[in-house]
Amino acid sequence: MKISSMVITLDDNVAEISSIEEILAEISCIEVGQRHGCKIPIVLEAEDESDSRDWFHRISQFPGVLKVEVAFVSFEDLNPVECQEVESQE
């Protein structure tokens, strides 16, 4: 499971900002935060990296969306990297 937080910036001329919020709220893998002006914070819970990328592109294409910025991505489900000692070159 990939958890990402994003900030959606809307065109300030969008007459129906609340309708975009409603659309986002209906998507089960998205939690919508409190809007600040033309910015809406969201948390996306995706199955994997590909699904997360797909949602990013879909949201970017919503009418009135100027940009989507990724603020945070959880990497907890990745395999840990093992440290290896490196021999000195001296």
C-alpha positions as CSV (number, residue, x, y, z in Angstrom):
1,M,0.0,0.0,0.0
2,K,1.3,3.4,-1.0
3,I,0.2,6.4,1.0
4,S,0.8,9.9,-0.6
5,S,-0.2,13.3,0.4
6,M,-0.8,15.9,-2.4
7,V,-1.9,19.4,-2.8
8,I,-4.3,20.2,-5.6
9,T,-4.2,23.8,-6.8
10,L,-7.4,24.9,-8.6
11,D,-8.0,27.7,-11.1
12,D,-9.3,30.6,-9.0
13,N,-11.9,31.2,-11.7
14,V,-13.5,27.8,-11.2
15,A,-17.1,28.6,-10.2
16,E,-17.7,25.2,-8.7
17,I,-14.8,24.5,-6.4
18,S,-17.1,22.7,-4.0
19,S,-18.1,20.2,-6.8
20,I,-14.5,19.2,-7.3
21,E,-14.3,18.6,-3.5
22,E,-17.4,16.5,-3.7
23,I,-16.0,14.5,-6.6
24,L,-12.8,13.9,-4.7
25,A,-14.7,12.9,-1.5
26,E,-16.6,10.2,-3.5
27,I,-13.3,8.4,-4.4
28,S,-12.8,5.7,-1.8
29,C,-9.0,5.8,-1.8
30,I,-8.8,9.6,-1.3
31,E,-9.3,11.5,1.9
32,V,-9.9,15.2,1.4
33,G,-8.5,17.8,3.8
34,Q,-9.8,21.3,4.5
35,R,-9.5,23.6,1.5
36,H,-7.4,26.8,1.8
37,G,-8.4,29.2,-0.9
38,C,-7.7,27.4,-4.2
39,K,-5.7,24.6,-2.6
40,I,-7.1,21.3,-1.5
41,P,-4.9,18.8,0.4
42,I,-5.6,15.1,-0.1
43,V,-4.2,11.8,1.1
44,L,-4.2,9.0,-1.4
45,E,-4.0,5.4,-0.5
46,A,-3.0,3.4,-3.6
47,E,-2.4,-0.3,-4.1
48,D,1.1,0.3,-5.6
49,E,3.3,2.9,-7.2
50,S,1.6,2.5,-10.6
51,D,-1.8,3.0,-9.1
52,S,-0.5,6.1,-7.3
53,R,0.9,7.5,-10.5
54,D,-2.4,6.8,-12.3
55,W,-4.4,8.7,-9.7
56,F,-1.9,11.6,-9.9
57,H,-2.5,11.9,-13.7
58,R,-6.3,11.5,-13.4
59,I,-6.6,14.2,-10.8
60,S,-4.3,16.5,-12.9
61,Q,-6.9,16.2,-15.7
62,F,-9.9,17.2,-13.6
63,P,-11.5,20.4,-15.0
64,G,-10.2,23.4,-13.1
65,V,-7.1,21.8,-11.7
66,L,-4.0,23.8,-12.4
67,K,-1.5,21.5,-10.8
68,V,-1.1,18.6,-8.4
69,E,2.0,18.6,-6.1
70,V,3.2,15.6,-4.2
71,A,4.1,16.6,-0.6
72,F,4.8,13.2,0.9
73,V,5.1,9.5,-0.2
74,S,5.4,6.6,2.3
75,F,8.1,4.1,1.5
76,E,7.4,1.8,4.4
77,D,6.5,-1.2,2.3
78,L,9.8,-1.2,0.4
79,N,12.4,-3.8,1.2
80,P,15.1,-2.4,3.4
81,V,18.4,-1.8,1.9
82,E,21.2,-3.8,3.5
83,C,24.4,-1.9,4.3
84,Q,27.6,-3.3,3.1
85,E,31.1,-2.4,4.3
86,V,33.3,-0.8,1.7
87,E,37.0,-1.5,1.8
88,S,39.3,1.5,2.1
89,Q,41.0,2.5,-1.2
90,E,44.2,3.6,0.7
